[in-house]
Protein backbone atom coordinates (compact mmCIF):
# COMPACT_ATOMS: atom_id res chain seq x y z
CA UNK A 1 0.00 0.00 0.00
CA UNK A 2 2.86 2.34 0.85
CA UNK A 3 4.60 1.50 -2.44
CA UNK A 4 1.40 2.16 -4.40
CA UNK A 5 0.99 5.48 -2.61
CA UNK A 6 4.63 6.40 -3.35
CA UNK A 7 4.23 5.52 -7.03
CA UNK A 8 1.08 7.63 -7.26
CA UNK A 9 2.87 10.64 -5.75
CA UNK A 10 5.83 10.06 -8.07
CA UNK A 11 3.53 10.07 -11.14
CA UNK A 12 1.94 13.33 -9.98
CA UNK A 13 5.32 14.95 -9.35
CA UNK A 14 6.52 13.89 -12.81
CA UNK A 15 3.57 15.83 -14.28
CA UNK A 16 4.77 18.93 -12.39
CA UNK A 17 8.44 18.72 -13.35
CA UNK A 18 8.11 20.12 -16.92
CA UNK A 19 6.38 23.23 -15.55
CA UNK A 20 8.98 23.62 -12.80
CA UNK A 21 11.75 23.25 -15.39
CA UNK A 22 10.02 25.92 -17.49
CA UNK A 23 10.94 28.46 -14.84
CA UNK A 24 14.58 27.51 -15.29
CA UNK A 25 14.13 27.92 -19.04
CA UNK A 26 13.00 31.52 -18.64
CA UNK A 27 15.65 32.33 -16.03
CA UNK A 28 18.41 31.13 -18.37
CA UNK A 29 16.71 32.67 -21.42
CA UNK A 30 16.57 36.07 -19.73
CA UNK A 31 20.15 35.83 -18.46
CA UNK A 32 21.60 34.80 -21.81
CA UNK A 33 19.84 37.58 -23.67
CA UNK A 34 21.43 40.09 -21.31
CA UNK A 35 24.80 38.36 -21.60
CA UNK A 36 24.52 38.64 -25.37
CA UNK A 37 23.54 42.30 -25.49
CA UNK A 38 25.94 43.67 -22.85
CA UNK A 39 27.95 45.57 -25.51
CA UNK A 40 24.70 47.19 -26.72
CA UNK A 41 23.56 48.05 -23.19
CA UNK A 42 26.96 49.57 -22.44
CA UNK A 43 26.44 51.97 -25.35
CA UNK A 44 22.72 52.55 -24.75
CA UNK A 45 23.10 53.56 -21.10
CA UNK A 46 26.56 55.12 -21.49
CA UNK A 47 28.26 52.94 -18.87
CA UNK A 48 31.51 50.95 -18.92
CA UNK A 49 31.60 47.17 -19.58
CA UNK A 50 32.50 46.53 -15.94
CA UNK A 51 29.49 48.56 -14.77
CA UNK A 52 27.10 46.90 -17.21
CA UNK A 53 28.27 43.53 -15.87
CA UNK A 54 26.27 44.35 -12.71
CA UNK A 55 23.17 43.33 -14.68
CA UNK A 56 24.55 39.79 -14.74
CA UNK A 57 26.56 39.59 -11.51
CA UNK A 58 23.93 41.09 -9.18
CA UNK A 59 21.27 38.88 -10.72
CA UNK A 60 23.48 35.85 -10.02
CA UNK A 61 24.24 37.05 -6.50
CA UNK A 62 20.62 37.47 -5.44
CA UNK A 63 19.66 34.24 -7.19
CA UNK A 64 22.23 32.51 -4.98
CA UNK A 65 21.06 34.21 -1.78
CA UNK A 66 17.42 33.44 -2.53
CA UNK A 67 18.25 29.84 -3.46
CA UNK A 68 19.71 29.06 -0.04
CA UNK A 69 16.89 30.98 1.69
CA UNK A 70 14.16 28.97 0.00
CA UNK A 71 16.10 25.71 0.24
CA UNK A 72 16.34 26.27 3.98
CA UNK A 73 12.69 27.32 4.19
CA UNK A 74 11.67 24.10 2.43
CA UNK A 75 12.61 22.25 5.63
CA UNK A 76 9.93 24.13 7.58
CA UNK A 77 7.50 25.47 4.93
CA UNK A 78 5.51 23.33 2.50
CA UNK A 79 7.21 23.12 -0.92
CA UNK A 80 3.74 23.39 -2.43
CA UNK A 81 3.15 26.77 -0.75
CA UNK A 82 6.55 28.08 -1.83
CA UNK A 83 5.98 26.97 -5.42
CA UNK A 84 2.49 28.50 -5.63
CA UNK A 85 3.85 31.78 -4.25
CA UNK A 86 6.17 31.93 -7.26
CA UNK A 87 3.34 31.10 -9.65
CA UNK A 88 1.53 34.30 -8.73
CA UNK A 89 4.43 36.64 -7.79
CA UNK A 90 6.70 35.93 -10.76
CA UNK A 91 4.38 37.32 -13.50
CA UNK A 92 4.09 40.60 -11.57
CA UNK A 93 7.86 40.93 -11.23
CA UNK A 94 8.61 40.12 -14.85
CA UNK A 95 6.06 42.69 -16.02
CA UNK A 96 7.93 45.38 -14.07
CA UNK A 97 11.02 44.64 -16.14
CA UNK A 98 9.15 45.57 -19.30
CA UNK A 99 9.15 49.21 -18.16
CA UNK A 100 12.92 49.38 -17.50
CA UNK A 101 14.45 50.61 -20.82
CA UNK A 102 14.77 54.24 -19.70
CA UNK A 103 16.63 53.62 -16.45
CA UNK A 104 19.75 51.54 -15.82
CA UNK A 105 18.96 51.48 -12.09
CA UNK A 106 15.42 50.19 -12.76
CA UNK A 107 16.81 47.51 -15.08
CA UNK A 108 19.18 46.25 -12.36
CA UNK A 109 16.30 46.35 -9.84
CA UNK A 110 14.09 44.37 -12.21
CA UNK A 111 16.82 41.78 -12.74
CA UNK A 112 17.31 41.42 -8.97
CA UNK A 113 13.56 41.01 -8.35
CA UNK A 114 13.41 38.54 -11.24
CA UNK A 115 16.18 36.48 -9.61
CA UNK A 116 14.62 36.58 -6.12
CA UNK A 117 11.27 35.16 -7.26
CA UNK A 118 12.49 32.61 -9.80
CA UNK A 119 15.00 31.22 -7.28
CA UNK A 120 12.18 29.28 -5.61
CA UNK A 121 11.47 26.76 -8.40
CA UNK A 122 15.18 26.56 -9.26
CA UNK A 123 15.98 25.53 -5.69
CA UNK A 124 12.94 23.29 -5.25
CA UNK A 125 13.45 21.27 -8.44
CA UNK A 126 16.58 19.69 -6.93
CA UNK A 127 14.98 19.11 -3.52
CA UNK A 128 11.81 17.65 -5.07
CA UNK A 129 13.85 15.28 -7.25
CA UNK A 130 15.83 14.06 -4.22
CA UNK A 131 12.68 13.71 -2.12
CA UNK A 132 10.38 11.84 -4.49
CA UNK A 133 12.68 10.01 -6.98
CA UNK A 134 15.30 7.29 -6.72
CA UNK A 135 18.96 8.23 -7.22
CA UNK A 136 19.23 7.43 -10.95
CA UNK A 137 15.89 9.11 -11.78
CA UNK A 138 17.02 12.18 -9.84
CA UNK A 139 20.29 12.17 -11.79
CA UNK A 140 18.32 12.02 -15.05
CA UNK A 141 16.40 15.13 -13.99
CA UNK A 142 19.68 16.84 -13.15
CA UNK A 143 20.63 16.01 -16.75
CA UNK A 144 17.31 17.41 -18.00
CA UNK A 145 18.11 20.48 -15.92
CA UNK A 146 21.32 21.07 -17.87
CA UNK A 147 19.56 20.22 -21.14
CA UNK A 148 16.93 22.88 -20.43
CA UNK A 149 19.74 25.26 -19.51
CA UNK A 150 21.32 24.76 -22.93
CA UNK A 151 18.01 24.87 -24.81
CA UNK A 152 17.15 28.13 -23.07
CA UNK A 153 20.63 29.46 -23.84
CA UNK A 154 20.12 28.58 -27.50
CA UNK A 155 16.73 30.32 -27.55
CA UNK A 156 18.15 33.32 -25.69
CA UNK A 157 21.05 33.70 -28.09
CA UNK A 158 18.99 33.06 -31.22
CA UNK A 159 15.82 35.03 -30.51
CA UNK A 160 17.46 37.54 -28.19
CA UNK A 161 19.65 38.88 -30.96
CA UNK A 162 16.73 39.35 -33.36
CA UNK A 163 14.36 40.73 -30.73
CA UNK A 164 16.98 43.25 -29.67
CA UNK A 165 17.83 44.19 -33.23
CA UNK A 166 14.30 44.48 -34.62
CA UNK A 167 12.22 45.30 -31.52
CA UNK A 168 13.71 46.11 -28.11
CA UNK A 169 15.26 44.09 -25.29
CA UNK A 170 12.47 44.96 -22.79
CA UNK A 171 10.09 42.57 -24.62
CA UNK A 172 12.23 39.74 -23.21
CA UNK A 173 10.49 40.27 -19.87
CA UNK A 174 7.06 39.39 -21.31
CA UNK A 175 7.86 35.82 -22.41
CA UNK A 176 7.85 34.35 -18.86
CA UNK A 177 4.14 35.15 -18.57
CA UNK A 178 3.65 31.74 -20.24
CA UNK A 179 4.31 30.19 -16.81
CA UNK A 180 0.74 31.18 -15.89
CA UNK A 181 -0.47 28.24 -18.01
CA UNK A 182 1.15 25.75 -15.64
CA UNK A 183 -0.62 26.91 -12.47
CA UNK A 184 -3.58 24.45 -12.76
CA UNK A 185 -1.26 21.46 -13.17
CA UNK A 186 0.91 22.48 -10.23
CA UNK A 187 -2.07 23.15 -7.96
CA UNK A 188 -3.60 19.76 -8.79
CA UNK A 189 -0.51 17.55 -8.58
CA UNK A 190 2.01 19.05 -6.14
CA UNK A 191 2.00 16.93 -2.93
CA UNK A 192 0.34 18.64 0.02
CA UNK A 193 3.25 18.23 2.39
CA UNK A 194 2.82 19.82 5.80
CA UNK A 195 4.77 22.77 7.16
CA UNK A 196 7.02 22.02 10.13
CA UNK A 197 7.90 24.06 13.18
CA UNK A 198 11.16 25.96 12.88
CA UNK A 199 12.83 29.36 12.71
CA UNK A 200 14.80 31.23 10.09
CA UNK A 201 17.98 33.28 10.59
CA UNK A 202 17.28 36.55 8.79
CA UNK A 203 20.29 38.26 10.40
CA UNK A 204 22.65 35.65 8.98
CA UNK A 205 20.99 35.96 5.59
CA UNK A 206 21.48 39.75 5.57
CA UNK A 207 25.15 39.39 6.55
CA UNK A 208 25.83 36.88 3.75
CA UNK A 209 24.07 39.18 1.27
CA UNK A 210 26.10 42.16 2.44
CA UNK A 211 29.41 40.26 2.28
CA UNK A 212 28.74 38.97 -1.22
CA UNK A 213 27.57 42.35 -2.51
CA UNK A 214 30.65 44.13 -1.13
CA UNK A 215 33.06 41.60 -2.69
CA UNK A 216 31.37 41.64 -6.10
CA UNK A 217 31.15 45.44 -6.17
CA UNK A 218 34.83 45.67 -5.18
CA UNK A 219 35.85 43.46 -8.11
CA UNK A 220 33.38 44.99 -10.57
CA UNK A 221 34.93 48.41 -10.12
CA UNK A 222 38.43 46.97 -10.68
CA UNK A 223 39.46 47.06 -6.98
CA UNK A 224 39.59 50.87 -6.97
CA UNK A 225 37.77 51.16 -3.65
CA UNK A 226 39.66 49.21 -0.92
CA UNK A 227 37.10 50.33 1.67
CA UNK A 228 34.67 47.85 0.09
CA UNK A 229 37.12 44.98 0.69
CA UNK A 230 37.83 46.10 4.27
CA UNK A 231 34.08 46.30 4.94
CA UNK A 232 33.59 42.80 3.52
CA UNK A 233 36.34 41.38 5.78
CA UNK A 234 34.78 43.06 8.84
CA UNK A 235 31.36 41.62 7.92
CA UNK A 236 32.91 38.15 7.49
CA UNK A 237 34.36 38.32 11.02
CA UNK A 238 31.00 39.47 12.40
CA UNK A 239 29.24 36.67 10.53
CA UNK A 240 31.62 34.00 11.89
CA UNK A 241 31.20 35.22 15.49
CA UNK A 242 27.43 35.50 15.07
CA UNK A 243 27.14 32.01 13.54
CA UNK A 244 29.01 30.42 16.44
CA UNK A 245 26.55 31.89 18.94
CA UNK A 246 23.33 31.46 16.92
CA UNK A 247 21.06 28.51 17.78
CA UNK A 248 19.78 28.18 14.23
CA UNK A 249 22.33 29.87 11.93
CA UNK A 250 21.66 30.71 8.29
CA UNK A 251 24.61 28.53 7.22
CA UNK A 252 24.98 25.61 9.63
CA UNK A 253 28.64 25.01 10.68
CA UNK A 254 28.09 21.24 11.13
CA UNK A 255 27.52 20.92 7.38
CA UNK A 256 31.14 21.92 6.73
CA UNK A 257 32.37 19.23 9.11
CA UNK A 258 31.16 16.56 6.65
CA UNK A 259 34.23 15.15 4.91
CA UNK A 260 34.74 16.56 1.42
CA UNK A 261 32.00 19.23 1.55
CA UNK A 262 34.27 22.30 1.67
CA UNK A 263 36.50 21.22 -1.22
CA UNK A 264 33.48 20.07 -3.21
CA UNK A 265 32.01 23.57 -2.86
CA UNK A 266 35.34 25.06 -4.00
CA UNK A 267 35.04 22.91 -7.14
CA UNK A 268 31.48 24.20 -7.62
CA UNK A 269 32.53 27.85 -7.28
CA UNK A 270 35.46 27.51 -9.70
CA UNK A 271 33.48 25.66 -12.37
CA UNK A 272 30.52 28.02 -12.36
CA UNK A 273 32.67 31.12 -11.96
CA UNK A 274 34.41 30.01 -15.16
CA UNK A 275 31.08 29.47 -16.89
CA UNK A 276 29.76 32.96 -16.20
CA UNK A 277 33.14 34.61 -16.79
CA UNK A 278 33.42 33.06 -20.25
CA UNK A 279 29.75 33.75 -20.98
CA UNK A 280 30.30 37.41 -20.15
CA UNK A 281 33.41 37.88 -22.30
CA UNK A 282 32.31 35.77 -25.29
CA UNK A 283 30.06 38.43 -26.94
CA UNK A 284 32.92 40.94 -26.65
CA UNK A 285 35.28 38.45 -28.33
CA UNK A 286 33.15 37.90 -31.41
CA UNK A 287 31.92 41.50 -31.57
CA UNK A 288 35.25 43.28 -31.11
CA UNK A 289 37.72 40.78 -32.59
CA UNK A 290 35.57 39.77 -35.57
CA UNK A 291 32.99 42.56 -35.93
CA UNK A 292 29.96 40.24 -36.03
CA UNK A 293 26.50 41.75 -35.33
CA UNK A 294 24.42 40.56 -32.38
CA UNK A 295 21.96 38.58 -34.52
CA UNK A 296 24.76 36.60 -36.22
CA UNK A 297 26.46 35.92 -32.89
CA UNK A 298 23.15 34.63 -31.55
CA UNK A 299 22.66 32.17 -34.44
CA UNK A 300 26.12 30.61 -34.10
CA UNK A 301 25.93 30.63 -30.33
CA UNK A 302 22.56 28.82 -30.37
CA UNK A 303 24.06 26.00 -32.45
CA UNK A 304 26.60 25.32 -29.70
CA UNK A 305 23.78 25.26 -27.14
CA UNK A 306 21.78 22.74 -29.18
CA UNK A 307 24.78 20.41 -29.22
CA UNK A 308 24.98 20.73 -25.42
CA UNK A 309 21.19 20.20 -25.13
CA UNK A 310 21.56 16.83 -26.88
CA UNK A 311 24.36 15.90 -24.48
CA UNK A 312 22.24 16.90 -21.46
CA UNK A 313 19.20 14.91 -22.58
CA UNK A 314 21.37 11.81 -22.93
CA UNK A 315 23.28 12.32 -19.68
CA UNK A 316 21.26 9.57 -17.95
CA UNK A 317 22.36 7.04 -20.56
CA UNK A 318 25.96 8.22 -20.33
CA UNK A 319 25.92 7.90 -16.53
CA UNK A 320 24.54 4.35 -16.74
CA UNK A 321 27.56 3.42 -18.92
CA UNK A 322 30.48 5.32 -17.37
CA UNK A 323 29.25 6.41 -13.90
CA UNK A 324 28.70 9.66 -11.99
CA UNK A 325 32.35 10.51 -11.36
CA UNK A 326 33.51 9.79 -14.90
CA UNK A 327 30.80 11.92 -16.53
CA UNK A 328 31.91 14.83 -14.34
CA UNK A 329 35.53 14.37 -15.40
CA UNK A 330 34.45 14.04 -19.02
CA UNK A 331 32.61 17.34 -18.69
CA UNK A 332 35.71 18.98 -17.22
CA UNK A 333 37.80 17.69 -20.14
CA UNK A 334 35.35 19.18 -22.65
CA UNK A 335 35.35 22.55 -20.84
CA UNK A 336 39.15 22.64 -20.69
CA UNK A 337 39.40 21.75 -24.41
CA UNK A 338 36.91 24.46 -25.36
CA UNK A 339 38.88 27.11 -23.50
CA UNK A 340 42.10 25.82 -25.10
CA UNK A 341 40.57 26.40 -28.56
CA UNK A 342 39.94 30.04 -27.66
CA UNK A 343 43.33 30.50 -25.96
CA UNK A 344 45.33 29.32 -28.97
CA UNK A 345 43.08 30.21 -31.93
CA UNK A 346 41.05 33.30 -30.99
CA UNK A 347 42.97 35.52 -33.41
CA UNK A 348 42.35 33.23 -36.38
CA UNK A 349 39.02 32.17 -37.92
CA UNK A 350 35.88 32.80 -35.84
CA UNK A 351 34.98 29.13 -36.47
CA UNK A 352 37.63 28.11 -33.92
CA UNK A 353 35.99 30.30 -31.31
CA UNK A 354 32.55 28.79 -31.85
CA UNK A 355 33.98 25.26 -31.83
CA UNK A 356 35.53 26.16 -28.48
CA UNK A 357 32.19 27.42 -27.21
CA UNK A 358 30.50 24.18 -28.39
CA UNK A 359 32.98 22.07 -26.42
CA UNK A 360 32.58 24.42 -23.46
CA UNK A 361 28.77 24.13 -23.39
CA UNK A 362 28.76 20.36 -23.89
CA UNK A 363 31.18 20.09 -20.98
CA UNK A 364 28.81 21.89 -18.62
CA UNK A 365 25.86 19.76 -19.70
CA UNK A 366 27.84 16.67 -18.70
CA UNK A 367 29.49 18.18 -15.61
CA UNK A 368 26.34 19.29 -13.79
CA UNK A 369 24.47 15.96 -13.88
CA UNK A 370 27.49 14.09 -12.48
CA UNK A 371 28.74 16.70 -10.00
CA UNK A 372 25.41 17.25 -8.25
CA UNK A 373 24.87 13.49 -7.90
CA UNK A 374 28.34 13.13 -6.36
CA UNK A 375 27.87 16.13 -4.07
CA UNK A 376 24.56 14.86 -2.68
CA UNK A 377 26.24 11.50 -1.89
CA UNK A 378 28.35 13.40 0.65
CA UNK A 379 25.30 14.82 2.44
CA UNK A 380 23.57 13.11 5.36
CA UNK A 381 19.89 12.67 4.53
CA UNK A 382 18.73 15.13 7.20
CA UNK A 383 20.94 17.83 5.65
CA UNK A 384 19.78 17.55 2.03
CA UNK A 385 17.85 20.83 2.18
CA UNK A 386 20.59 22.93 3.75
CA UNK A 387 23.30 21.15 1.73
CA UNK A 388 21.61 21.81 -1.60
CA UNK A 389 20.91 25.38 -0.50
CA UNK A 390 24.57 26.03 0.30
CA UNK A 391 25.57 24.49 -3.04
CA UNK A 392 23.12 26.81 -4.83
CA UNK A 393 24.53 29.76 -2.91
CA UNK A 394 28.14 28.89 -3.75
CA UNK A 395 27.17 28.24 -7.37
CA UNK A 396 25.62 31.67 -7.77
CA UNK A 397 28.12 33.63 -5.68
CA UNK A 398 30.95 31.84 -7.50
CA UNK A 399 29.26 32.71 -10.78
CA UNK A 400 28.96 36.35 -9.74
CA UNK A 401 32.59 36.54 -8.66
CA UNK A 402 33.68 34.82 -11.89
CA UNK A 403 31.84 37.42 -13.96
CA UNK A 404 33.23 40.22 -11.80
CA UNK A 405 36.78 38.83 -12.08
CA UNK A 406 36.67 38.75 -15.89
CA UNK A 407 35.05 42.19 -16.00
CA UNK A 408 37.92 43.43 -13.80
CA UNK A 409 40.59 41.89 -16.06
CA UNK A 410 38.95 43.06 -19.27
CA UNK A 411 40.69 46.08 -20.78
CA UNK A 412 43.63 46.11 -18.36
CA UNK A 413 46.96 47.00 -20.05
CA UNK A 414 48.74 43.91 -18.67
CA UNK A 415 46.15 41.68 -20.39
CA UNK A 416 47.27 42.96 -23.83
CA UNK A 417 50.60 41.10 -23.78
CA UNK A 418 50.74 38.10 -26.12
CA UNK A 419 51.42 34.86 -24.24
CA UNK A 420 49.78 32.03 -26.20
CA UNK A 421 48.25 34.16 -28.94
CA UNK A 422 50.25 33.67 -32.15
CA UNK A 423 47.87 35.51 -34.50
CA UNK A 424 48.28 38.92 -36.10
CA UNK A 425 44.89 40.12 -34.83
CA UNK A 426 45.56 43.21 -32.66
CA UNK A 427 42.36 42.62 -30.62
CA UNK A 428 42.89 38.97 -29.69
CA UNK A 429 45.68 38.97 -27.08
CA UNK A 430 43.57 39.91 -24.07
CA UNK A 431 40.87 37.39 -25.00
CA UNK A 432 43.49 34.64 -25.29
CA UNK A 433 44.86 35.59 -21.88
CA UNK A 434 41.41 35.65 -20.27
CA UNK A 435 40.69 32.16 -21.67
CA UNK A 436 44.05 31.04 -20.24
CA UNK A 437 43.07 32.28 -16.78
CA UNK A 438 39.82 30.33 -17.05
CA UNK A 439 41.71 27.21 -18.20
CA UNK A 440 43.84 27.37 -15.05
CA UNK A 441 40.69 27.68 -12.91
CA UNK A 442 39.19 24.56 -14.51
CA UNK A 443 42.45 22.60 -14.19
CA UNK A 444 42.67 23.40 -10.46
CA UNK A 445 38.97 22.57 -9.93
CA UNK A 446 39.30 19.22 -11.73
CA UNK A 447 42.36 18.28 -9.71
CA UNK A 448 40.52 19.03 -6.46
CA UNK A 449 37.52 17.02 -7.68
CA UNK A 450 39.65 13.91 -8.27
CA UNK A 451 41.02 14.18 -4.72
CA UNK A 452 37.59 14.57 -3.08
CA UNK A 453 35.65 12.07 -5.18
CA UNK A 454 37.51 8.80 -5.45
CA UNK A 455 36.49 5.94 -7.74
CA UNK A 456 33.91 4.69 -5.22
CA UNK A 457 31.75 7.70 -6.13
CA UNK A 458 31.50 6.39 -9.68
CA UNK A 459 29.03 3.64 -8.78
CA UNK A 460 25.53 3.89 -10.23
CA UNK A 461 23.62 1.38 -8.11
Order of alpha helices (4+ residues) and beta strands (2+ residues): alpha-alpha-alpha-alpha-alpha-alpha-alpha-alpha-alpha-alpha-alpha-alpha-alpha-alpha-alpha-alpha-alpha
